[in-house]
């Protein structure tokens, strides 16, 4: 008979509800970036401050996602 043990606090379970929403949000950001970056590079070679801040915020989300992934169970 198998007993289920509670995971330690530092381990994120991959089937946690908030983790699934987070993964969908990251996929959405990946789709947005994969469409916007080539379009902006082709038609607007110079980025203004607003776009640079948007790209920086998205990059910070990706960095935070890498941090979360290190603590996610397999």
C-alpha angles and dihedrals in degrees: 000000000000122000122206114230123203112249118242116261093252094058119082115210112226093223095054111128095235091048091055091051089047091052091051090049091051090049089051091051090049091053092048093049093045090055101036101045097056091042093050092044091052099045107020111038093176119063119208124219095268093057092045090054091048092051090047092052091049090049089052089053089052091049091050089048090055089052091050091048091058089062098042117108119236 
